[in-house]
Amino acid sequence: MLTRRRVMFGTGAAILAGTGYYAFNRGPSYDEMAESIRVPVKPGGNPGLEYLVHHATLAANSHNTQPWMFGGSDSHVQIRPDFSRATPAADPDNHHLFASLGCACENLMLAAAAAGRGSSPQFVPEADGRIDIDLAGETDGRDPLFEAIAERQCTRSEYDGKAVSNDELALLEKAAAVDGCRVMLIPDPVRMEQALELVVSANTVQVNDAAFAKELKSWLRFSATHAVEMRDGLYSGCSGNPDLPQWIGNLMFGFVFKPQTENERYAAQIRSSSGLAVFVSDADDKAHWVQAGRSYQRFALQATTLGIRHAFINQSVEVAAYRQEFADWLGIGAQRPDLVVRYGYAPPMPRSLRRPVSAVIVS
Ligand SMILES: Cc1cc2nc3c(=O)[nH]c(=O)nc-3n(C[C@H](O)[C@H](O)[C@H](O)COP(=O)(O)O)c2cc1C
């Protein structure tokens, strides 16, 4: 958990920034905002669009751009892509954008079930593509995964290397099973080391890609103050980096974002993990990318319930030149490996922020 002390005293520069912030700004601190966006919203009458969207927006999403808009009514919700929040350098075909919509869709369906509503999602390919969720149906009841929505997080730290039991791996696999997508678990350290080689090769390409670095930088929130203003993007503290005034972070980024440093960090993180999970969908189209997002979200919620942490290491599926090599290594032929995460045990990290629900509900 990010403490106010850590925000203010992370570095000498942060002391200056923090002092100014707390002396003159009466708004919430980073921690207060992270807490407030997770205060439970109770179902309204029917069960209420705000209640559903609150839970949907706590889902994982690429670069925390929150590339979604919600419309319709609480008996028929539409989740639409917001391409103004796309990341073309990291995600040229919008695969991650649609997977992010899938993550939100899964949370929304779990929230509906917790309020006694069954739901059936359908990918509508018209125009740019959207997800329609009909909430008129019956439900089997509350899914225990619902309880983990507010607590789930991507934990980008080194883990303690402890193995996850076979029983728990079976639960993760079961939770992640959705139509058109499955998860492949890789707990073998020899196989993990082979995967790491591909991650390092692909990561080197990404870090050396000026467009990728520029785009990433535009979503980095180096200071808690800036993160609280924007309520999106990747706050340094969530990755274990010190809090810096935004302008200093922007200035320093080019000097510290280097292949060797980044590769060493990923190697340590993967080697400290209990295993890897690769989400593989049956076909390479938007409807299946959505399903991959749903599968990941269910995996992540189940992991959270079991006290297991996870974080993405997607480089070898993001860099097209390595994706097929990775698929060959997995032995999945022409199927697309959608997403890759590592899992294991670690204390929680600071939690990410979200924009207000009112900002993403459109008529
Ligand atoms: C499709 C998708 C791709 C992602 N890719 C990465 C990634 O490559 N590296 C990473 O550290 N996090 C990745 N993330 C995690 C997001 O950055 C994270 O979900 C977001 O910052 C919000 O934080 P939270 O999940 O802790 O709430 C990805 C998430 C999604 C849904």
The ligand as an SDF file (V2000), in Angstrom:
LIG
                    3D

 31 33  0  0  0  0  0  0  0  0999 V2000
   -4.9260   -6.2450  -22.5210 C   0  0  0  0  0  0  0  0  0  0  0  0
   -3.9970   -5.7790  -21.4260 C   0  0  0  0  0  0  0  0  0  0  0  0
   -2.6380   -5.6510  -21.6740 C   0  0  0  0  0  0  0  0  0  0  0  0
   -1.7740   -5.2470  -20.6570 C   0  0  0  0  0  0  0  0  0  0  0  0
   -0.4200   -5.2020  -20.8920 N   0  0  0  0  0  0  0  0  0  0  0  0
    0.4190   -4.8950  -19.8790 C   0  0  0  0  0  0  0  0  0  0  0  0
    1.8230   -4.9740  -20.0650 C   0  0  0  0  0  0  0  0  0  0  0  0
    2.3110   -5.3180  -21.1470 O   0  0  0  0  0  0  0  0  0  0  0  0
    2.6400   -4.6730  -19.0240 N   0  0  0  0  0  0  0  0  0  0  0  0
    2.1280   -4.3190  -17.8010 C   0  0  0  0  0  0  0  0  0  0  0  0
    2.9110   -4.0790  -16.8730 O   0  0  0  0  0  0  0  0  0  0  0  0
    0.7880   -4.2520  -17.5940 N   0  0  0  0  0  0  0  0  0  0  0  0
   -0.0570   -4.5370  -18.5940 C   0  0  0  0  0  0  0  0  0  0  0  0
   -1.4110   -4.5010  -18.3840 N   0  0  0  0  0  0  0  0  0  0  0  0
   -1.9270   -4.1270  -17.0580 C   0  0  0  0  0  0  0  0  0  0  0  0
   -2.4240   -2.7000  -17.0100 C   0  0  0  0  0  0  0  0  0  0  0  0
   -1.3580   -1.7770  -17.1060 O   0  0  0  0  0  0  0  0  0  0  0  0
   -3.2340   -2.5190  -15.7200 C   0  0  0  0  0  0  0  0  0  0  0  0
   -4.3680   -3.3320  -15.7880 O   0  0  0  0  0  0  0  0  0  0  0  0
   -3.6380   -1.0650  -15.5120 C   0  0  0  0  0  0  0  0  0  0  0  0
   -2.5110   -0.2640  -15.2940 O   0  0  0  0  0  0  0  0  0  0  0  0
   -4.5720   -0.9150  -14.3110 C   0  0  0  0  0  0  0  0  0  0  0  0
   -3.9630   -1.4170  -13.1540 O   0  0  0  0  0  0  0  0  0  0  0  0
   -4.6090   -2.5970  -12.2990 P   0  0  0  0  0  0  0  0  0  0  0  0
   -4.7940   -3.7760  -13.2010 O   0  0  0  0  0  0  0  0  0  0  0  0
   -3.6040   -2.8600  -11.2120 O   0  0  0  0  0  0  0  0  0  0  0  0
   -5.9250   -2.1080  -11.7810 O   0  0  0  0  0  0  0  0  0  0  0  0
   -2.3000   -4.9170  -19.3820 C   0  0  0  0  0  0  0  0  0  0  0  0
   -3.6780   -5.0280  -19.1450 C   0  0  0  0  0  0  0  0  0  0  0  0
   -4.5200   -5.4700  -20.1560 C   0  0  0  0  0  0  0  0  0  0  0  0
   -5.9840   -5.6360  -19.8780 C   0  0  0  0  0  0  0  0  0  0  0  0
  1  2  1  0
  2  3  1  0
  2 30  2  0
  3  4  2  0
  4  5  1  0
  4 28  1  0
  5  6  2  0
  6  7  1  0
  6 13  1  0
  7  8  2  0
  7  9  1  0
  9 10  1  0
 10 11  2  0
 10 12  1  0
 12 13  2  0
 13 14  1  0
 14 15  1  0
 14 28  1  0
 15 16  1  0
 16 17  1  0
 16 18  1  0
 18 19  1  0
 18 20  1  0
 20 21  1  0
 20 22  1  0
 22 23  1  0
 23 24  1  0
 24 25  2  0
 24 26  1  0
 24 27  1  0
 28 29  2  0
 29 30  1  0
 30 31  1  0
M  END
$$$$
